[in-house]
Amino acid sequence: AASPAQAAAASPTTVRVYHQALTPIATSGSGIGMVRTFFIPIAVDGKSGDGQYLTGTLTTLAEGMPGGQELRGSNLTFVFGSEENQLVVGGISYYPSAGATLAPGQKTTRPVLGGSGIYEGARGQVVSTNLGPAGWTHVFRVTMN
């Protein structure tokens, strides 16, 4: 079980998440409105464990963006050891139109919309980086109120 966020209120907490390279477990639709669904086990601050995973969707919201990219909205939930311990991530990012995920080497910053359990009242942001075949990192910087 994860215990990285037992920090005092308003004290910044950094949580580092890693997972293997991924592909969607399901895709529905095409073009604007296309939904890609993901589920993958994660390691938290270097430790893997039961009940730690990332699940969510990316939805194509606009095509023909600068550089031929798409704009996708995210609805991502990171679960830390127990279903009650969650960080919820939203926001938008540019994606290569032919790719299921960010291009290797690309990073994006998204808002943390909230949390529950040990992350109750969380707010902040997460920087996600596609490391290509080496997987992904997600570095959360949150405060709890």
Backbone as a printed PyTorch tensor [residue, N CA C, xyz], in Angstrom:
tensor([[[  0.8420,  -1.1850,   0.0000],
         [  0.0000,   0.0000,   0.0000],
         [  0.8790,   1.2370,   0.0000]],

        [[  0.3940,   2.2500,  -0.6380],
         [  1.1480,   3.4980,  -0.7410],
         [  0.9080,   4.3630,   0.4820]],

        [[  1.9220,   5.0830,   0.8860],
         [  1.7470,   6.0130,   1.9980],
         [  2.5270,   7.3010,   1.7730]],

        [[  2.6290,   7.7730,   0.5210],
         [  3.4730,   8.9320,   0.2750],
         [  2.8770,  10.2660,   0.6810]],

        [[  1.5880,  10.3390,   0.9430],
         [  0.9830,  11.6610,   1.1060],
         [  0.4540,  11.9150,   2.4990]],

        [[  1.0800,  11.3830,   3.5060],
         [  0.6170,  11.6240,   4.8640],
         [  1.2070,  12.9330,   5.3730]],

        [[  1.1540,  13.9430,   4.5410],
         [  1.7630,  15.2340,   4.8610],
         [  0.7740,  16.1360,   5.5810]],

        [[  1.3040,  17.1070,   6.2720],
         [  0.4640,  18.0910,   6.9650],
         [ -0.2820,  18.9380,   5.9450]],

        [[ -1.3920,  19.5000,   6.3610],
         [ -2.1940,  20.3430,   5.4830],
         [ -1.3510,  21.4730,   4.9100]],

        [[ -1.5840,  21.7830,   3.6470],
         [ -0.9500,  22.8750,   2.9180],
         [  0.5400,  22.6790,   2.6970]],

        [[  1.0970,  21.5590,   3.0860],
         [  2.4960,  21.2830,   2.8510],
         [  2.5960,  20.5520,   1.5080]],

        [[  3.4020,  21.0490,   0.5850],
         [  3.4810,  20.4050,  -0.7270],
         [  3.9750,  18.9660,  -0.6170]],

        [[  3.3540,  18.0970,  -1.3720],
         [  3.7270,  16.6890,  -1.4150],
         [  4.0580,  16.3330,  -2.8560]],

        [[  5.1480,  15.6180,  -3.0530],
         [  5.5040,  15.1260,  -4.3790],
         [  5.3190,  13.6190,  -4.3820]],

        [[  4.5900,  13.1270,  -5.3820],
         [  4.3640,  11.6940,  -5.5530],
         [  4.8440,  11.3370,  -6.9520]],

        [[  5.7370,  10.3570,  -7.0460],
         [  6.2690,   9.9350,  -8.3390],
         [  5.6720,   8.5880,  -8.7080]],

        [[  5.0560,   8.5510,  -9.8900],
         [  4.4060,   7.3370, -10.3830],
         [  5.1060,   6.9130, -11.6680]],

        [[  5.2690,   5.6010, -11.8320],
         [  5.8820,   5.0370, -13.0330],
         [  5.0100,   3.8970, -13.5290]],

        [[  4.9360,   3.7320, -14.8490],
         [  4.3340,   2.5170, -15.4130],
         [  4.9790,   2.2050, -16.7540]],

        [[  4.7950,   0.9630, -17.1830],
         [  5.3230,   0.4910, -18.4570],
         [  4.6520,   1.2410, -19.6030]],

        [[  5.2270,   1.1190, -20.7970],
         [  4.5920,   1.6710, -21.9970],
         [  3.1920,   1.0770, -22.0980]],

        [[  2.2560,   1.8350, -22.6680],
         [  0.8850,   1.3560, -22.6890],
         [  0.2160,   1.5870, -24.0220]],

        [[ -0.8350,   0.8120, -24.2280],
         [ -1.7420,   0.9850, -25.3560],
         [ -3.1540,   0.9220, -24.7870]],

        [[ -4.1220,   1.5300, -25.4900],
         [ -5.4930,   1.4880, -24.9720],
         [ -6.0040,   0.0580, -24.8690]],

        [[ -6.8380,  -0.2060, -23.8520],
         [ -7.4740,  -1.5200, -23.7460],
         [ -8.7620,  -1.5480, -24.5570]],

        [[ -9.2740,  -0.3750, -24.9380],
         [-10.4570,  -0.2740, -25.7930],
         [-10.4400,   1.0830, -26.4810]],

        [[-10.9810,   1.1080, -27.6930],
         [-11.1230,   2.3450, -28.4570],
         [-12.5130,   2.3450, -29.0640]],

        [[-13.2220,   3.4690, -28.9540],
         [-14.5370,   3.5520, -29.5840],
         [-14.6500,   4.8500, -30.3630]],

        [[-15.2670,   4.7510, -31.5400],
         [-15.4620,   5.9170, -32.3820],
         [-14.2370,   6.2470, -33.1990]],

        [[-14.3400,   7.3480, -33.9400],
         [-13.2110,   7.8490, -34.7230],
         [-13.3580,   9.3550, -34.8450]],

        [[-12.2420,  10.0220, -35.1290],
         [-12.2740,  11.4730, -35.2560],
         [-12.6640,  12.1350, -33.9510]],

        [[-13.3700,  13.2770, -34.0600],
         [-13.8210,  13.9750, -32.8590],
         [-14.8030,  13.0720, -32.1150]],

        [[-14.5900,  12.9140, -30.8300],
         [-15.4130,  12.0260, -30.0120],
         [-14.8060,  10.6500, -29.7900]],

        [[-13.6930,  10.3460, -30.4690],
         [-13.0310,   9.0510, -30.2570],
         [-12.5700,   8.9470, -28.8100]],

        [[-12.8470,   7.8020, -28.1850],
         [-12.4780,   7.5730, -26.7860],
         [-11.4950,   6.4150, -26.7090]],

        [[-10.3850,   6.6480, -26.0120],
         [ -9.3920,   5.6050, -25.7390],
         [ -9.4250,   5.3360, -24.2410]],

        [[ -9.5520,   4.0650, -23.8750],
         [ -9.6630,   3.6710, -22.4690],
         [ -8.3880,   2.9450, -22.0500]],

        [[ -7.9060,   3.2580, -20.8360],
         [ -6.6460,   2.7040, -20.3380],
         [ -6.8200,   2.0920, -18.9490]],

        [[ -6.0120,   1.0720, -18.6590],
         [ -5.8690,   0.5000, -17.3160],
         [ -4.4730,  -0.0950, -17.2570]],

        [[ -3.6720,   0.3140, -16.2540],
         [ -2.3100,  -0.2210, -16.1430],
         [ -1.8360,  -0.1370, -14.6940]],

        [[ -1.1660,  -1.1960, -14.2110],
         [ -0.5670,  -1.1400, -12.8680],
         [  0.5180,  -0.0630, -12.8190]],

        [[  0.7080,   0.5230, -11.6300],
         [  1.7100,   1.5760, -11.4500],
         [  2.6230,   1.2480, -10.2710]],

        [[  3.8100,   1.8550, -10.2860],
         [  4.7140,   1.8470,  -9.1360],
         [  4.7040,   3.2650,  -8.5690]],

        [[  4.6600,   3.3820,  -7.2520],
         [  4.5740,   4.6780,  -6.5800],
         [  5.8470,   4.8980,  -5.7710]],

        [[  6.5240,   6.0140,  -6.0450],
         [  7.7920,   6.3230,  -5.3850],
         [  8.7260,   5.1150,  -5.4010]],

        [[  8.7610,   4.4330,  -6.5640],
         [  9.6710,   3.3110,  -6.7720],
         [  9.1890,   1.9660,  -6.2800]],

        [[  7.9710,   1.8900,  -5.7430],
         [  7.4720,   0.6280,  -5.1890],
         [  6.1800,   0.2130,  -5.8800]],

        [[  6.1820,  -1.0260,  -6.4080],
         [  4.9410,  -1.5550,  -6.9690],
         [  4.1640,  -2.2090,  -5.8380]],

        [[  2.8870,  -2.4180,  -6.0510],
         [  2.0710,  -3.0330,  -5.0110],
         [  0.6730,  -3.3140,  -5.5080]],

        [[  0.0040,  -4.2140,  -4.8090],
         [ -1.3750,  -4.5250,  -5.1530],
         [ -2.2370,  -3.2810,  -4.9900]],

        [[ -3.2220,  -3.1430,  -5.8450],
         [ -4.1680,  -2.0440,  -5.7230],
         [ -3.6380,  -0.7020,  -6.1820]],

        [[ -2.5100,  -0.6840,  -6.8930],
         [ -1.9670,   0.5620,  -7.4390],
         [ -2.1350,   0.5160,  -8.9490]],

        [[ -2.9300,   1.4420,  -9.4890],
         [ -3.1510,   1.4400, -10.9270],
         [ -3.6300,   2.8010, -11.4100]],

        [[ -3.5290,   2.9700, -12.7210],
         [ -4.0470,   4.1340, -13.4380],
         [ -5.1470,   3.6310, -14.3540]],

        [[ -6.2870,   4.2970, -14.3270],
         [ -7.3620,   3.9760, -15.2550],
         [ -7.9850,   5.2730, -15.7350]],

        [[ -8.5480,   5.2520, -16.9270],
         [ -9.1930,   6.4600, -17.4160],
         [ -9.3750,   6.4700, -18.9090]],

        [[ -9.7650,   7.6480, -19.4050],
         [-10.0330,   7.8120, -20.8260],
         [ -9.3970,   9.0920, -21.3550]],

        [[ -9.1060,   9.0530, -22.6430],
         [ -8.7150,  10.2300, -23.4120],
         [ -9.7390,  10.3700, -24.5290]],

        [[-10.3200,  11.5540, -24.6790],
         [-11.3420,  11.8000, -25.6940],
         [-10.8550,  12.8730, -26.6600]],

        [[-10.9120,  12.5770, -27.9670],
         [-10.5170,  13.5530, -28.9770],
         [-11.5650,  14.6610, -29.0390]],

        [[-11.1190,  15.9020, -28.8170],
         [-12.0200,  17.0560, -28.7840],
         [-11.8920,  17.9490, -30.0100]],

        [[-10.7200,  17.9640, -30.6530],
         [-10.5050,  18.7940, -31.8400],
         [ -9.3780,  18.1920, -32.6650]],

        [[ -9.4990,  18.3230, -33.9820],
         [ -8.4670,  17.8580, -34.9040],
         [ -7.8680,  19.0610, -35.6230]],

        [[ -6.7660,  18.8260, -36.3580],
         [ -6.1690,  19.8910, -37.1540],
         [ -5.5620,  21.0080, -36.3310]],

        [[ -5.0640,  20.6680, -35.1730],
         [ -4.4210,  21.6550, -34.3060],
         [ -2.9990,  21.9200, -34.8270]],

        [[ -2.2810,  22.9130, -34.2740],
         [ -0.9190,  23.2080, -34.7490],
         [ -0.0520,  21.9500, -34.8130]],

        [[  0.7300,  21.8510, -35.8820],
         [  1.6030,  20.6930, -36.0550],
         [  0.8510,  19.4320, -36.4240]],

        [[ -0.4110,  19.5600, -36.8740],
         [ -1.2000,  18.3900, -37.2550],
         [ -1.6390,  17.5480, -36.0720]],

        [[ -1.6360,  18.1310, -34.8890],
         [ -1.9900,  17.3750, -33.6900],
         [ -3.4930,  17.4230, -33.4070]],

        [[ -3.9020,  16.6160, -32.4380],
         [ -5.2730,  16.6070, -31.9290],
         [ -5.2660,  17.1520, -30.5110]],

        [[ -6.4040,  17.6760, -30.1020],
         [ -6.5980,  18.0930, -28.7220],
         [ -7.4470,  17.0210, -28.0520]],

        [[ -6.9450,  16.4550, -26.9490],
         [ -7.6770,  15.4090, -26.2310],
         [ -7.8890,  15.8180, -24.7830]],

        [[ -9.0800,  15.5270, -24.2990],
         [ -9.4100,  15.7320, -22.8970],
         [ -9.1300,  14.4610, -22.1230]],

        [[ -8.6570,  14.6140, -20.8940],
         [ -8.3290,  13.4410, -20.0790],
         [ -9.2430,  13.3440, -18.8680]],

        [[ -9.5680,  12.1220, -18.5260],
         [-10.2870,  11.7830, -17.2990],
         [ -9.5220,  10.6000, -16.7180]],

        [[ -8.5310,  10.8820, -15.8800],
         [ -7.6100,   9.8600, -15.3810],
         [ -7.7240,   9.7410, -13.8700]],

        [[ -7.7280,   8.5110, -13.3830],
         [ -7.7690,   8.2560, -11.9480],
         [ -6.5900,   7.3700, -11.5730]],

        [[ -5.7710,   7.8610, -10.6520],
         [ -4.6460,   7.1020, -10.1100],
         [ -5.0850,   6.5630,  -8.7530]],

        [[ -4.9760,   5.2470,  -8.5560],
         [ -5.4030,   4.5980,  -7.3120],
         [ -4.1540,   4.0880,  -6.6030]],

        [[ -4.0790,   4.3740,  -5.2940],
         [ -2.8730,   4.1150,  -4.5120],
         [ -3.1330,   3.1120,  -3.4010]],

        [[ -3.0600,   1.8210,  -3.7170],
         [ -3.1230,   0.7760,  -2.7020],
         [ -4.5030,   0.3840,  -2.2480]],

        [[ -5.4510,   1.2710,  -2.3440],
         [ -6.8240,   1.0140,  -1.9270],
         [ -7.7200,   1.9310,  -2.7470]],

        [[ -8.8890,   1.4370,  -3.1190],
         [ -9.7940,   2.2220,  -3.9590],
         [-10.1200,   3.5860,  -3.3580]],

        [[-10.0550,   3.7030,  -2.0310],
         [-10.3900,   4.9900,  -1.4060],
         [ -9.3030,   6.0450,  -1.5850]],

        [[ -8.0820,   5.6400,  -1.9090],
         [ -6.9510,   6.5730,  -2.0470],
         [ -6.7170,   6.9000,  -3.5210]],

        [[ -7.2940,   8.0150,  -3.9770],
         [ -7.2590,   8.3640,  -5.3870],
         [ -6.8030,   9.8040,  -5.6080]],

        [[ -6.1510,  10.0120,  -6.7520],
         [ -5.9270,  11.3490,  -7.2970],
         [ -6.5910,  11.3750,  -8.6680]],

        [[ -7.4020,  12.4030,  -8.9180],
         [ -8.1520,  12.5220, -10.1660],
         [ -7.5470,  13.6520, -10.9870]],

        [[ -7.2570,  13.3470, -12.2590],
         [ -6.5770,  14.2690, -13.1560],
         [ -7.4740,  14.5610, -14.3560]],

        [[ -7.5220,  15.8250, -14.7590],
         [ -8.2930,  16.2290, -15.9360],
         [ -7.4410,  17.0630, -16.8610]],

        [[ -8.0910,  17.9420, -17.6060],
         [ -7.3710,  18.8480, -18.4850],
         [ -7.2500,  18.3320, -19.9010]],

        [[ -6.5460,  19.1130, -20.7220],
         [ -6.3600,  18.8060, -22.1360],
         [ -4.8790,  18.7690, -22.4630]],

        [[ -4.5590,  18.1040, -23.5790],
         [ -3.1870,  18.0540, -24.0820],
         [ -3.2320,  17.8500, -25.5840]],

        [[ -2.1540,  18.2610, -26.2540],
         [ -1.9910,  17.9680, -27.6780],
         [ -1.3850,  16.5800, -27.8370]],

        [[ -1.8950,  15.8400, -28.8230],
         [ -1.4210,  14.4950, -29.1220],
         [ -1.1790,  14.3720, -30.6160]],

        [[ -0.2150,  13.5130, -31.0220],
         [ -0.0640,  13.2410, -32.4510],
         [ -1.3550,  12.5810, -32.9480]],

        [[ -1.8600,  13.0050, -34.1020],
         [ -3.1580,  12.5000, -34.5520],
         [ -3.1580,  10.9960, -34.7790]],

        [[ -2.0330,  10.4130, -35.1490],
         [ -1.9930,   8.9730, -35.3980],
         [ -1.6400,   8.1720, -34.1480]],

        [[ -1.3230,   8.8250, -33.0440],
         [ -0.8440,   8.1100, -31.8640],
         [ -1.9140,   7.8760, -30.8230]],

        [[ -1.7830,   6.7650, -30.1140],
         [ -2.7150,   6.4600, -29.0240],
         [ -2.4060,   7.2920, -27.7850]],

        [[ -1.1320,   7.7070, -27.6560],
         [ -0.7000,   8.4600, -26.4770],
         [  0.2100,   9.6020, -26.9220]],

        [[  0.7600,  10.3250, -25.9640],
         [  1.7580,  11.3470, -26.2750],
         [  2.9130,  10.7160, -27.0450]],

        [[  3.5710,  11.4890, -27.8800],
         [  4.7350,  10.9870, -28.6060],
         [  5.8750,  10.7240, -27.6200]],

        [[  6.7200,   9.7090, -27.8810],
         [  7.8710,   9.4790, -27.0120],
         [  8.6930,  10.7560, -26.8570]],

        [[  9.0830,  11.0560, -25.6140],
         [  9.8300,  12.2620, -25.2920],
         [  8.9450,  13.4510, -24.9650]],

        [[  7.6550,  13.3660, -25.3010],
         [  6.7280,  14.4700, -25.0350],
         [  6.2770,  14.4380, -23.5820]],

        [[  6.0590,  15.6420, -23.0170],
         [  5.5150,  15.7340, -21.6650],
         [  4.3530,  16.6990, -21.6790]],

        [[  3.4850,  16.5750, -20.6910],
         [  2.3440,  17.4660, -20.5600],
         [  2.0740,  17.7170, -19.0850]],

        [[  1.5250,  18.8740, -18.7840],
         [  1.1510,  19.2230, -17.4150],
         [ -0.3600,  19.3260, -17.3490]],

        [[ -0.9510,  18.6190, -16.3800],
         [ -2.4070,  18.6220, -16.2260],
         [ -2.7730,  18.9730, -14.7900]],

        [[ -4.0030,  19.4900, -14.5910],
         [ -4.4540,  19.7890, -13.2330],
         [ -4.8770,  18.5360, -12.4760]],

        [[ -4.5660,  18.5150, -11.1930],
         [ -5.1290,  17.5120, -10.2820],
         [ -6.4400,  18.1100,  -9.7860]],

        [[ -7.5460,  17.4590, -10.1280],
         [ -8.8750,  17.9910,  -9.8240],
         [ -9.3050,  17.7200,  -8.3950]],

        [[ -8.6940,  16.7210,  -7.7760],
         [ -9.0480,  16.4000,  -6.3990],
         [ -8.5010,  15.0520,  -6.0060]],

        [[ -8.8230,  14.6700,  -4.7770],
         [ -8.3570,  13.4000,  -4.2620],
         [ -9.2630,  12.9060,  -3.1680]],

        [[ -9.0300,  11.6530,  -2.7680],
         [ -9.8020,  11.0550,  -1.6790],
         [ -8.8800,  10.2010,  -0.8240]],

        [[ -9.3810,   9.7770,   0.3320],
         [ -8.5730,   8.9730,   1.2480],
         [ -7.3800,   9.7700,   1.7350]],

        [[ -6.1710,   9.2150,   1.5930],
         [ -4.9690,   9.9180,   2.0460],
         [ -4.7020,  11.1770,   1.2310]],

        [[ -5.4090,  11.3290,   0.1030],
         [ -5.2700,  12.5150,  -0.7450],
         [ -6.4830,  13.4390,  -0.6570]],

        [[ -7.2840,  13.3200,   0.3880],
         [ -8.4770,  14.1580,   0.5280],
         [ -8.1090,  15.6350,   0.4320]],

        [[ -8.8430,  16.3590,  -0.4070],
         [ -8.6100,  17.7910,  -0.5690],
         [ -7.4230,  18.1420,  -1.4420]],

        [[ -6.8630,  17.1640,  -2.1520],
         [ -5.6710,  17.4260,  -2.9690],
         [ -5.9670,  18.4140,  -4.0840]],

        [[ -4.9930,  19.2900,  -4.3230],
         [ -5.0290,  20.1760,  -5.4820],
         [ -3.5920,  20.3910,  -5.9220]],

        [[ -3.4210,  20.6350,  -7.1980],
         [ -2.0820,  20.8280,  -7.7330],
         [ -2.0200,  20.4260,  -9.1860]],

        [[ -0.8850,  19.8500,  -9.5630],
         [ -0.7110,  19.4530, -10.9530],
         [  0.1590,  18.2110, -11.0350]],

        [[  0.1340,  17.6000, -12.2320],
         [  0.9770,  16.4450, -12.5050],
         [  1.6490,  16.6640, -13.8550]],

        [[  2.9380,  16.3450, -13.9240],
         [  3.6760,  16.3890, -15.1780],
         [  3.8790,  14.9450, -15.6260]],

        [[  3.3120,  14.6130, -16.7910],
         [  3.4030,  13.2600, -17.3440],
         [  4.3730,  13.2720, -18.5120]],

        [[  5.2840,  12.2880, -18.5420],
         [  6.3010,  12.2020, -19.5900],
         [  6.3040,  10.8050, -20.1870]],

        [[  6.2030,  10.7340, -21.5240],
         [  6.3040,   9.4650, -22.2340],
         [  7.7830,   9.1900, -22.4850]],

        [[  8.3020,   8.1390, -21.8680],
         [  9.7090,   7.7540, -22.0110],
         [  9.9100,   6.7420, -23.1310]],

        [[  8.8930,   6.5580, -23.9940],
         [  8.9840,   5.5820, -25.0750],
         [  8.9360,   4.1690, -24.5180]],

        [[  9.7840,   3.2600, -25.0320],
         [  9.7600,   1.8710, -24.5610],
         [ 10.0710,   1.7300, -23.0660]],

        [[ 10.6910,   2.7540, -22.4690],
         [ 11.0270,   2.6980, -21.0360],
         [  9.8260,   3.0070, -20.1430]],

        [[  8.6680,   3.3510, -20.7320],
         [  7.4680,   3.5820, -19.9300],
         [  7.1290,   5.0490, -19.7670]],

        [[  6.5390,   5.3790, -18.6320],
         [  6.0330,   6.7220, -18.3480],
         [  6.3640,   7.1160, -16.9220]],

        [[  6.5120,   8.4180, -16.6990],
         [  6.5360,   8.9500, -15.3410],
         [  5.4290,   9.9910, -15.2130]],

        [[  4.8670,  10.0710, -14.0240],
         [  3.8750,  11.0820, -13.6680],
         [  4.3380,  11.6440, -12.3270]],

        [[  4.7170,  12.9080, -12.2980],
         [  5.2010,  13.5230, -11.0640],
         [  4.1310,  14.5030, -10.5760]],

        [[  3.4840,  14.1110,  -9.4700],
         [  2.4390,  14.9250,  -8.8570],
         [  3.0690,  15.9000,  -7.8800]],

        [[  2.5740,  17.1170,  -7.8800],
         [  2.9400,  18.1230,  -6.8750],
         [  1.6120,  18.6480,  -6.3490]],

        [[  1.2320,  18.1970,  -5.1520],
         [ -0.0890,  18.5220,  -4.6060],
         [  0.0130,  19.0280,  -3.1730]],

        [[ -1.0080,  19.7660,  -2.7820],
         [ -1.1960,  20.1260,  -1.3800],
         [ -2.5740,  19.6260,  -0.9780]],

        [[ -2.7230,  19.2930,   0.2790],
         [ -3.9980,  18.8490,   0.8250],
         [ -4.4860,  19.9220,   1.7830]],

        [[ -5.8160,  20.2120,   1.7330],
         [ -6.3450,  21.1820,   2.6910],
         [ -7.2120,  20.5010,   3.7050]]])
